[in-house]
């Protein structure tokens, strides 16, 4: 991961080097082929239904938030609708669009890694980032786009540090604004950038050209107040689960880096309030302008439709209901996780400080990790001990980074580069909230890989062999143990790929799912085609939007998840009225829900009265009129 002799003296990758481009091509092809082989794998019904139905409703002329409950900001829905236009109205089309963005992201990740290590090290780190990223779940979800645009933004800010041109900050802001249009969590990238810009401004003033003496100032109080707000915001995000695990994983990274900035500030940074504030403002305003531009352009659609209030309600009010229905606490500190943390952090610290030069020790480490890889196939405790410590690596990198960046002997440019990676990773890890299941770690894991290679580029004694062994182990573990099990066993135990059956429905796009689900949905859609009549509408609930999309039938309501209902008290009456007004001939009642509560008994009874004929198909009770 570390090279004492970067490709160029300034630490920039030698883009003119044939070797640099050749290695990039190899990494790009390998990453593309590996991810493409998994592109049709992975079936979470409500995710696919939300993606498909939202895009379809946009193609019908409906406006997200105004005409239906858009789950995210709305930008992804328009992109997926465009994918339908390009590639056809099936569930594979949004994945193809996602894959195209992924192909743009791979060179960006490689370019960042090559700023801190040799081309071979950059290749290895990029493959590590890929293996813990998109291949684990290739559904076209907005969190992947958050990751991609955060990476593109980092590229722009690294170029800014090289060229000191504010156009790169503006470009980073554009990436942030576009990310926000995919999902509101794009704001986490903005928080990381602002924290970095505070540090960057301090670096610019460390050597005072006017010979001013460092002293506490009004600007220091301004910075302290801003950092206090930042820390308060971290606790606000995590407020629904202030457990030790949640604080350690999600609060500690940001607080640590904020404390670093505060410590440097009170230590004395030269410059008057007006001069320092002006320097900070000159960096912040192009970023803010770039971030605001996509949002303003997007809001023109809503302003013309007189639906600004609908957009605000859908973005800032409706999502709060997810906390009550769609949340999951992070994995706790079991003994196997604690032992794994001790082992992994011990190896990293030893490799960072002493270098572990003994060949015997290196061979023992390699043999031990190989044994863990083999035995974790059948031993869930070893499986968990191997990967769960990664959840704490973001906190570890922030703490180690604060210690390293506090050393004035470190190259100033390198300090700022490392702080940028650490800050963005520390805030983007919040994307794992409020649903802290293992797959959500994959939305930030590639940023962690890039942060670690940046951090480990600083010391001269880092053991490249030990780090290489660890890197190879985690690439192999992701590909052989973590990815195959898919979401339901992922992070808990190894399971061979259960998604082996092609869903043979016209709109499924050839997605592979497990055999029972495939047979169940194929039978369900046949029943709908037979009994739904000429009506374009059916009613399927709760939380099963995939039924509408797979059947090609329309949803007579505005919601895809019942917990978004604004008035649950009148829900049953409104559903029955909607069914009658839209001439619905068939209903599908989901009897096993993941998020929303089961359908109320009074509504079930009323539906059975109106639709007397029925059949049970897997978790669905399908009923129709005679």
Secondary structure, 3 states (H helix, E strand, C coil): CCCCCCCCCCCCCCCCCHHHHHHHHHHHHHHHHHHHHCCCECCCHHHHHHHHHHHHHHHCCCCECCCECCCCCCHHHHHHHHHHHHHCCCHHHHHHHHHHHHHHHHHHHHHHHHCCCCHHHHHHHHHHHHHCCHHHCCCCCHHHHHHHHHHHHHHHHHHHHHHCCHHHHHHHHHHHHHHHHHCHHHHHHHHHHHHHHHHHHHHHHHCCCCCCCCCCCHHHHHHHHHHHHHHHHHHHHHCCCCCHHHHHHHHHHHHHHHHHHHHHHHCCCCCCHHHHHHHHHHHHHHHHHHHHHHHHHHHHHHHHCCCHHHHHHHHHHHHHHHHHHCCECCCCCCHHHHHHHHHHHHHHHHHHHCCCCCHHHHHHHHHHHHHHHHHCCCCHHHHHHHHHHHHHHHHHHHHHHHHHHCCCCCCHHHHHHHHHHHHHHHHHHHHHCCECCHHHHHHHHHHHHHHHHHHCCCCCCCCHHHHHHHHHHHHHHHHHHHCCCHHHHCCCCCCCCCCCEECCCCCCCCCEECHHHHHHHHHHHHHHHHHCCCCCEEEEECCCHHHHHHHCCEECCCCCCHHHCCCHHHHHHHHHHHHHHCCCCEEEEECCCCCCCCCCHHHHHHHHHHCCEEEEECCEEEEECC
